[in-house]
Amino acid sequence: MKKLHIGGFFLLFAFFILYPAQAQAEKTVILDPGHGGRFSGTTGYSGISTGYYEKHFNLEMSKEIKEELEAAGYDVHITRTDDSHFAWNLHDDLQARLDIAHDAVSGSNDNSIFLSVHSNALPSNPYMRGYETYFFDIDEGINRDYPPSEEQIKYSPESKRLAYTVHEEILDGTPLSEGRGLVPSDLYVTRNAHMPAALLEFGYMSNPDEEALIKTSSFQQKAAEAVVDGVNAYFRVYEVYDADGERLEIFYDRQDAIDFAEDEANVYVLDKYTREKIYDNTKKRYGAYHSNQSSVTKLFVKKDDAIDYADDWKNMRVVDNEAGEVVWSNYLNKDYVVEHSNKGTLYESYNLDDAVAYAGKWKNTSVVDQAEEEVVWSNYLDKDYTVSHPNKGELKSFYREQEAVAYAKQWKNTEVVNDGRVIWSNMDDSYSYSFETNLLAGKDRIKTAIEVSKQLYPNGLDGEKTVVLATAFEFADALSAGPLAAQYDNAPILLNRDDELSDDVKQELQRLHTEKVVILGGTNAISEGIEQELEQNYNVDRISGSTRIETNLEINENLKGAEGVFVASSTSFPDALEASSVAAANGWSIVLTGEDEISSDSLNYLTGKEVVILGGTAVVSEDVEKQLVEANGADRVERLSGATRYETVAAALQYFQDDMNSDTVLAATGKNYPDALTASALSARTSAPLVLVGDKLNPELEKQLDLYGGENVVEQLQIIGAVVDESSQQQIADHLN
């Protein structure tokens, strides 16, 4: 691999330079015109008679260099602009120059250089001539009489590179020959500068020809241009840093730097000239998250750094976002406990997978979910406690008796059997199991919603007496209606056209004895005229925003205590449709997002909540998923998707199968949204899962229906709307009973 080549040989740097987080965009050059005031420098060959000393040349040359550097885009500072000194003694004068330089580059030292401008002299030999560059070289060791600053020890390799690049360009760009060349030295300013530094000696003023040359404006112009070329060459490199900001390698060639970085882990390539990262494979794998304050969230490459940060706050957890696991917390309990049959508790973990992996290393172990008081894994216990039903047969088996009894109590006519013995029963001879399919449908979507309302409240509303009214023809505003309706004491959802209040809706509002109507969406969804008509008889609230996503956020702001969030597409209804039903039944909310971007308000809303993305990357991109993980932690982000909308429904049913145990299953068409939307109120009432159906029943859905029908005593299939054909209805029923 090609390495940085300078002066005909490879420079290998066994050092690291920190890249500060607050580095400035500008490249900074400090120019120090040597001497000045009482410190005249050399008088040269003719200075005694002309009064032109080295201090005068240094200032003229520095001003010319400054002008050329600024034209090239550099931020240039000069230590003196006139013939003056900074202190009466030389040491203090030199330190004052450095103080000016350090103040000018504070916080951007890595992106700055110090150039001290001089001319040389050797009075004993007027024939001595040539250009020379001086720098501090740590490879030469440290002179105890002239110790360098700690900063220059760090920057010494960069000072060496700076000296090489400027030296070569000045020799190429000026008529000066090379004097003693590149000279490691312990000069005060180069050994104490807090940045890469070099001292430039432009020829010998003790040589009459060279003195006359360097005093000319044409020489100074060429020399200034050569310095700019050297500074450009210094900055035009590509540096490879690790995630801690330690520099690993440096290259002149962009592609060589990238090739090197691609073979390393957690590194980035910095274009030193533009200050831009041109390649980055660093992974801030560990996230520190507060239970409810998104402003505290911070990402780290290293776990220990994340823990150190989180430990300064209350209610924090650290998540390995690559593994999707909590690795540290000061508020969460380690709910998953590994218990040994004889040794007792062996291990505790925040994560089920971690606990199971640990338990698998031992014999005779179990993993207990302490929060649910349930054995969830074992390599020696058997699921000996079986819940049975006389018509359905065996429903489900458990490791422990209390878990089996709790499940059996959900159904009529069940028994818990252990080792062939009935140890619990609620058998009732007066009860007879039956299964039926019911159709809830009207002539159109508006009337179907009314039929669902009548099913829910045959005698009118009790409790809060609120109805949610949404558009029948634009899904975006209506999709969040399910969770909101559940919030209003399981309010029915009615649908209406945008311009006129339906007579059927009016009658249903009267039948329900409604007191309050909550309109979802703006006046394009439900007109202002409808709102005014409703206000004559009811208390009316409208929840809306300027866009569908803002309306969704406004709806969510009215939800209290939502612990989970579905994230679904704002432009494609099928995934959010399933979410509406499950969310209503489980007290979750729905956040709508664009395919490639999710709003900051939405990210703030989901902080601390369990998040389930519904749908594949075609509707909710990997970029959005990454934003969700970085904002909320991979332990709380799950994507449920399939090749089709119906397979996504199957994935959702599987994911929530332990949360929706009901004697009822709902089914509606997946080709449009209104029927399934209004069914969400039924899900909230009965914890019933919703099945979306296309032209035929999806095979993945069939598998989930078999599983659900085998573990639950389903007595009723309710078809919402008249779109699901009889063949599909029968197929669903066959899988359930």
N, C-alpha and C positions, 0 to 999 in steps of 0.2 A: 504494500500500500504506500502511496506517495505521501511523504511527510513534508513539512515546511522546510524549504531549502533557502538558506541565506548565506551569501558570501562563499558559495561553492561547497558547503557542507551542511549536514543536517544538525539542527539544534534540537536536542532532546531536553525537555523541561521536567525535572522531577520536583514540581511544585504545584500548588493550587492557589487560585485567585478567586476570591469571593465576588460574586456578581450581586450588587446590592439591589434590594427590592425597589428602592426609590430612585434608581439610576435615571439621570436626565436623558432626554432624547438627543441633546446637542453634544457634539464632540468638542472638548475644551482644550485649548492650548494656552499655557502660561509662558509668556516671553519675558526673560529677565535680562535686560541690557546691563552687562557687567560693569562694576565700578560706578563712578559718578560722584560729583561734588568733590570732597577732599580726597577721594580715592580715584586718582587719575588713570590707573593702569599704566601700561608701558607708554613711554614717550616716543618710542619707535626711532626710526632713523632721523626724522626731521622735526620731531615734535618740539624740541627745544627752541628752534627758530621759528616754527610756524604756529605753535600753540595748539596744534591738532593732535590730541592724544587718543589713546585707545578708548577711553570713556565716550569720546565723541563718535568714533566709528561704531561702537557697540549700540549706541542709541539710534544712529542713522540706519544701521542695518536692521535693527529690531523693528523700527517703524515700517520699513519696506516689507519685511516679512509679515508683519501684522496686516498690512493692507492686502497682500496677496492671499493670506490665509482666510481673511474675512470674505474676500471675493469668492473663495472656494467653499464657503459655507460654514466655517469653523467659528466657534465662540472663543474670542481671543481676549486675554487680559495681559496687560503689560505692567511690570512692577514699577517702572519710573518713566515719566514722559518728558523730563527736563534734566538738566545737569545738577543733580542733587544727590545727597547721601541720606541714609536713614538713621545713622547713629555715629557717634564720634569714634568708637572703636570698631575694628573690622568684624569681629565675631558678631556683635549686636547688629551691625549693618546687614550681614549675610542672613542672620536669623529673621530680621524684619522682612526681607524679601520673601523668605519661605512662609512667614506668617500671612503675608498678602496672598500668596499662592494657595495656601491651604484653606483660607477663608473663601476664596473664589471657587474652589472645586468641592467644597464640603458636601459629602453625600454622593459625589459622582467621581470619586478618585480613579475608579477603574476605567473610566471613559475620558481621562484627562492625561496630558503629558506636560512636562516642565522642560523648557529649552533655555539654557543660559547662553547668551551670545557674547563672544569674546574675539580678540585677536591676540596672537602670540608674540613672543620676543625672545631672542637669545643674543644679547649685546656682544657677547664674546665671539660670536660667529655670525657676521652679517650675511653670510652665504646660506645660512639655514633658511629653509622655506617649506611651504606646503600646508595642506589642510589636515587637521587632526580632530578626533572626537573622543571625549572623555566620559566615562560612566563608572558607577560603582558595580563591581562584579563580586558577588558572594562566593563564586568559585575560587577566588583568590584568597579567601579567608577574611578574618576580621582583625584589623589593626587595633590593639587595645588602646593605643594613644588617640586614635581617631575613630571611635565606634560609630557605626551607622544607626539610624533610627530603626525601630522594629518594622515600621511600614516599608522602609526601603529594602530591608532584608527580604520581605515578601515580594516586593516589586522588582528586585534585582534582575531576574531573568527577562522581564519585560523591558527594563532599561537597556539591557544588552541588545535585545531585538530592535528597539528604537534606535540605538546608536548605530547598529549595522545598516538599517534601512536608510537613515538620513545620510550616513557617511557615504554610501555608494552613490546616492543620487546627487550629492554635492560634487563628488569627483567627476561624475558623468556630465553634470550640467554647468560647470564653471571651468575657467582656464587654470584653476589651481591644481598642482600636482599633489601627491600624497606625501605628507611629512612622516611623522612617526606612526601614522595610522590610527587604529582603534586602541585607546589607551585605558585599561582599567586603572582607577585611581580612587583616592579617598578625599577628593575635594568636598568642601563643606556642603554646598548646595546639592550636589548629586548624591551624596551619601545620606542626606537627611530629608530629602523630598518625600512627601507622602503620596507619591505617584511615580510612574515611570519617568526617568529624567536623564538628560544628556547635556553635556557642555560642548559647544561648538567653537572651535578655534579657527577663524578664517584667515589663515596665513600668518606670516611673520612680519610685523611692522618694523622689525629691526633689519629686514632685508629691504633695501631701497626700491627695488623693482616691485616687490610684492606690496609694499606700503602704497606705492603710487597706484597699483592696480586696484586694490580693494577700496580705495577712496573714490573711485569713479562711479557714477550713477549707473553706467551700463553693467559693471560687475555686480553691483548691489541688486540690480533688477534680476540678473541671471541667478545670483545666489539665492534670492528670495524665492524664485520659482522652483529652484532645486530643493529648497527646504520643504516647500509645499508638496513636491513630488515624494519626498522622503516621508513626510507625515501621512500622506495618502497611502503609501505603501505599508506603513505601520498599521493603519486602521483597516485596510482592505484585506482582512483575513476572516476566517470562519472558525469560531471557537466551539468546541464541544464541552458542555457542562453536564454534570450529573444533577440529580434532583435537589441536592443540597446547595447547588450553586458553586461547586468546586470544579475548576476547569480540568478536563482530562487530556485534551489534545488541541492542537491548533493547526490550521491548514490554510494555504493560499487558494486552493481550488475548492469551489463550492461543492461539487459532486463528491470529491474525496472526503470532505467533512461529512456529508450525508451518508456515504457508503460506510464510513467508520461508525457513525451513530446507529445505523440500522443493525449493526452487529452487537450493539450494547442495549441494555435494558435501562429504562428510566433516565434517558438523557435528552438534551435538546441542543440544537445547533444555533448559535447566534452569529448573525452577520454583524461584525463589529463596526463596520462603516455606517450601516443604516440603522443599527440597534434593533433589528427585527429578528425574531425567531423564524428561521426558514425550515426547521424540522423539529418535531417535538413528539417523543413517545413516552414522556413522563406520565405516570398514572398516579393521580392522587387517590389512592385506593381506600384510604380510611377517612370516614366522615365523622365529625363531632357534631351531635345534634341535641338541641334542647327539646324538652317535651312539648313546648308550644310556642317558642319564640324563634322564628326563622332568622332573625338578625344575628343570632349567635352561631349559626351554622358555619363550619369551616372545614375545608378538605385538606388532607395531608398525605404525603407519600409514605411516611413511616407511622406505624401503629403507636410507638411510644410517644412521638410528638403529639399525636392526636389525643392520647390519654392525658399527657401533661397539660394540654390546653383545656380539655374538658374538666379536669379535676379542679379547676379554678371556679367552676360554676356549679350550681345546684341543678338537679333534674336533667342530667346529661347522660347520653349513651354514645359509645364509639362503635361504629359499624364498619366491618370489612365489606365494602360494597362489591368486591369481586366475588366473595363467597356468599354474600347476602346474609351475614351473621353478625349479631351483637357480640363484641369481644370484651366490652367493659361498660359498666354503668354504675351510677351512684344513686339511682332511684328504682330501677327495674329489679324484680326478684329473679333469681335463678330457679325458674319454675320446673325445669326438667331435671329430675334427680335419678341418678343411677344407683339402684339398690341391689346389694348382693344377698343371697338367701341366708348366709351366715355372718358375713362381715358388716352388714348394715350399709349405710350410705358410703359410696365410693367417690362420687363425683356429682357436681351440680353445674348446670349450664343454662344460659339464656336460650339456647337453640336446641330444637328437637334433633336435628340431623347430627349435631355435634355430640349430643348425649348418646344417641344410638351408636355412633362410631366408636365412642369410648367404651360403651357397654359391650360391644361386640368383641373387644379384646379379652373379655373374661367369660368364664362359664358361670351359669346360675345367676344371671343378672336380669334385671327388669328396668325399664325406664318409666317413671311415674310423672304424669303431668299434675303437679300439686295444685295448680289453679283449678283444674277440672276434677281433681281427686280421682284420676283415672290412670290405669296402667295402659300405656300406649305401645309398648314393645317388650318382648321378653324372649330369651333363648332357652328357657326351661319351663315356664308356666304354659299351660294350655288354656285356650278359651273354652272352659268347661261349663260356663253358665250360659244357657241358650234360651232365648225368648221364642216361644212357639204360639201359633194361632191355629185353631182347629180347621179353618178353611185354607189359610195361606201356608201352613206348615211352619218350618223354622224361619224366623225373621232375621235374627242377628245373635252373635255369640260374643261373650265378654270374658275377661280374665277374672273379674271379681263379682261377687253376688250383688253388691249394692248398685253397681253400674247396670247390671242386667235388670234389676227390679225397677230402677228409675226409668229405663227405656220402656219396659213392659207397661208401666202405668200410663203411658200415652195412649194406649189402645184398649178397646173392650175385648173381653174373652181372650186374654193372654195368660200364659204360664211361663214360669222360669224353671227350667229343668237342669239338675246337676247329677251326673252319674246315674241317670235313669230315674231320679226321684224328682217329683214336683216339690219345689221348696217355696214357691209363691204362686198365687193364682188370683185372678179377678173374674173367673168364669161365671157367667150369668145365663141360666137356661132360657130366660125370657128374651135374650138378645139373639137375633139371627142376622148373620152377615149377608149383605147384598151389595151389588155394584150397579150403578146406573150412569148413563150419559145424558147430560142436560144441555140444551142449547139456549144461550142468552143472545138473542139477535133481534134487531129491528130492520126496517126496510132500507136504512142507510146508516152511516156511521154515527150521526147525531142521535138517532133513535136507539141504536145499539147501546150507546153510552147511557141512555135513559133506562134501558132494560137492566143494565148492570146496577145502576143506582137503586132500582126497585128491588133487585135481589138483595142488595146490601141493607136497605132500609124499607122493608115492606110497609111499615107503619109510620114512616117519616123519621126525621132526624131526632136524635136525642143528644145530650151532651152539648158540644160547642155550637152546633147548628150552622156550620159553615159549608159552602159549596165552592169548589174550584172550577172556574170557567176558562177554557182554553180554546184556541182556534181548531177547527176541524180540518184545516187545509194547509197548515204549515207546521211541520213537525218540530222545528228547533225550539220554539218557545214552549211547546207542550211537553217535551220529553222530560223535563224536570218536575212535571206535575205530580208524579207518583209520591216521591218523598215528601213534598210539600203537603199534599193531601193527607198523608199519614200523620203529619205534624198537627193538623187541625182535627184531631180526634177521628182520624180515618174518614175524612170528608169524601163524598162522591165527586167524581170528575165528570163534568158535563162539557160537551163540545158545541160550538156554534159557528155560523158563518161570520165573516168579518163585518158585514154592513147592516144586518137586521137581526133582531132578537127573534129566534124561532118560537112559534106558538107552542110547540111541544116542550121546549126548554122552559118557557113561562109556566106551563102547567106543572112540570116536574118541580120547579122551585116552590110553587104553591103547595104541592102535595107533600114535599119534604118539610114544610114549615120552616124554610130557611130564614135566617136572620142576617147572614153576612155572605157576600159573594166576593171572592178573590179572583180578579182577572189577571191572567198571565199574558205578558207581551204588550207591545205598544199599540197605538191606534190603527196601525196597518193590519194587525192580527184581529183585534176586537175594537170596533170603532168607538169614537167618543160619543156618538149618538146612542149606542147600546149602553155604554156606561151611564149616561144621563138618564136613560129609561129605567135602568136598574136602581138608580139612586132614589127614585120615587118611592120604592118599597123596601129597599134593603140598605144596610151599611155596605159600602163598596170600597175595596182597596184594589189598586192596580200595582202589579209588580212588573217593572219593565226597565230596559236599558236601551241605549242607542243601537246596539248590535245584539245578535242572538247570544253571544258569549257574555256580554254585559248583563243581559236579562237573566241568564243562567246564574251569574254571580249574585245578582240581587235576590234571586230566589233562595240561593244557598245562605245568604245572610239572614234569612228568616227562619232557617232551620236551627234547632237547638240540640246540641249534644250529639251530633253525627260523629261516630267514631271511625267510620270508613267512608271512602270516596271511590266511586267509579269514574274513570277517565275515559271518555268516548269521543268519537268524532262529532264535530258540530255540523258537518255537511253530509253525513251518511247515517240514516236513522236506525238500521237494524240492530247494531250492537248496543246503543243506548236504550233501545226498546226493552231488551232483556234486563238491562240495568235498572230500568224504572220499576219493574216488578220486584226484583230481588232487593233493591234499595228500600222500597216501601215496606217490605216484610221484615227487614233487618235493621232499620233505622240508619241507613246510609244515605249519602247524598250523591249527586252526579255533577261532575265538572266536564263541560264541553271544551274541546280544544281544536285548533287548526291542525292540519296534518304535520306541519314542520315547526310549529311554534306554539308554546303555551304561555299565556300572559303571566306577568309577575304577580298580579293579584290572585290568580288561580293557584300559583305555587305557594303563595303565602297562606291561602285558605287551607290547603291540604297538609300544612305542617303538623306533624304529630299524629296524623291519621293513617290508618291502613289504606293503601291505594291499590286498586285493581284496574289495569288497563284492559279494556275490552276491544278486541279486534287486532288484526295484524298490522305490520309496518306500512302497508299501503294506505291505511286510514289514520294511524297514529305512529309517526316515524320513530326510528331508533334515536334520533336527536331529542325528540320530546321525552322518550323513555329515559335517556341519559340525564336530562334536566330534572326529571322527577326523582331519579335515584340520588342525584347530587343534592337536591333540595330536601329530600325526606328520608333517605337511607334505603339501601337495597333490601334490608330486612322487612320493609313495609311497602315494597313495590312488587307487584306480580302482574304478568301479562297473560291473559286468557284469550286464545285465538284458535282458529281453525282455517282450513282451506276455504270454507264458505261461512256465511252468516249462521247457518244451522249448526255447524261444527263448533262455532264460537259459543252458541247457546248450550251445546252439550258440555263444553269445557266449564262454563259458568255453573251449570247444574252439578257437575262433579265437584267443583271447588266448594260449593255451598251445601253439599248434600247433608252435612251434619247439622246445619242450621235451619233446614226446612223440612221438618217431619210433620206431614199433614195427611188427613184422610181425603184430601181433595187435590186434584191436578187440573190446571187450567191450560187451555190450548187456544191459539189464535193464529191468523195468517202472519207470515213473516214478510209478505210482499208489500204491506202497507202498515202504517203505524197506529191509526186511531183505535181499533178494537183492542189490541194488546195494551195500549196505553191506559184505557179505562179499566182494564182488568187488574192493573196494579193495586187498586183499592181492595179488590178481592184477595190479592196476595197478602196485603197488609192485615186483613181481617183473619185469614185462615192459615198464614205461613205456607200457602200453596205455591209450588213451583209453576212457572209458566213455560209451556212448550210452544215454540214457533214452528209453523209448518209451511212448506213450499208445495210444489206440485205433488210431492210424495214425501214420506217420512225419511229423514236422513239416517243412514246406518249408525252414525255415532250417537245420534239421539236415541235410537232404538236401544243401544247398549245401556245408556243412562236410565231409560225408562224401565228396562229389565231389572237393573240394580235397585231403582227406587221402588218398583212394584214388589220386589222380593223382600225388602227390608221394612216396608211401611204397609199398614192396613188401609189401602186406598178404597174408598167407598163411592167416590164420585168423580167423574170427569166432566168438567164444564167447558163447553165450546163457546167462545166469545166471538160473535159475528157469524154470519152465514156463509163465510168464504171457505172454511175448511171442509173438504168434501167428505162424504160418508165413508169412503174407503180408508182415508187417513184416520178418521175418527175411530173406526173399528180397529185399525192397527194399534193405535195408542191404547185403546181399552184392553186389547189382548195382552199387551206388555205389562199392564198394571194389575190385572186381577187373576 
